[in-house]
Each structure stands twice: as C-alpha cells, then as structure tokens.
Amino acid sequence: MGRRKNALVITGKAMKLQILVASSLILLAACTADDGASNSVKDGGTFDAISAGEVIHYTGTEPFWGGASGAGMATYSTPENPDGSEFPVERFAGNNGLGISGSLNGASFDLMITPGECSDG
C-alpha cells in the first residue's frame, strides 16, 4: 500500500472543535499595535486593514495547530501533520472584518478576522 503524504484525518466533533477554536483564536492573531486609527468600518465601506495580497498566518494551542492563507489557498497543520494540508479557500471582505472559507477533508473551514482589543492574559 502506498503512503499518503500530508494526510489529515479529523472527523466529527474533533474537527468542529478545532474549527471553533481556530475561529476564536484567529481574532487574537489579528490584533496589532494601536496606532490611533481604527480599522473598524462604520460607514458601510469594505474592511481593508488586510490587503488581498497579504498572507495571513494563524496558530492555536491545545490542541496545537496552525497554518496560513493567501492567494486562494490555505494550509492547516498539526503536530501529527507538520507540513500541513493545503486546500482552496475564498476570501470575503465585509463591513467589519474578513472571512476566509473553504473545505478541508469534507469539513467546513471558516476563519473570521475582526478588529478588536487584544488580550493574551
């Protein structure tokens, strides 16, 4: 039998939990130093604090996971799969944030990034 490179198998509750954790922790990854200007869009314009050409990196703990998204593709990695699994995603810039959506091994992957206060304590 051949060995599958970069195979990632997460099913049911474990995948849903990881996506929920990923979505929550991405908010922390989006925090940056406040330069006095607000990234929040209140006038109905499109969120533009992260340009379309930027690569977004994300990470989480317990269970440890990470990845990156850019140019229509995303990567999701774990200690068991350090090289990660790559999959196509779509980007949506809304009024007050950025969404990245795709499907990883048949499970929904939804990443939401919004401006906000950052607290790591």
Beta strands, then each sheet from edge to edge (+ up, - down):
strand 1: 56-60
strand 2: 65-70
strand 3: 73-78
strand 4: 81-93
strand 5: 98-104
strand 6: 107-113
sheet 1: 1+ 2- 3+ 4- 5+ 6-
end
